[in-house]
Amino acid sequence: MFYRILLILAFFNFYKYVKGFIKENITVTDGKVAEISTGAYISLAAAAIFYIMVIAICCVPTILFGRITL
């Protein structure tokens, strides 16, 4: 049960993080998209790697269902 809740929270937090990143770093001025710093890209990549790692751990069938499924 813990891993199912962790999986749901990981999806939700990743969605919130990407939405916040877009709001903070992507601005349109006169029809042109502003430059995004390299640090912002590194921060987004690190968060994506973390959440993918958490989701991968949660998606192991033996953890979610308590038995081996093929």
Order of alpha helices (4+ residues) and beta strands (2+ residues): alpha-beta-beta-alpha-alpha
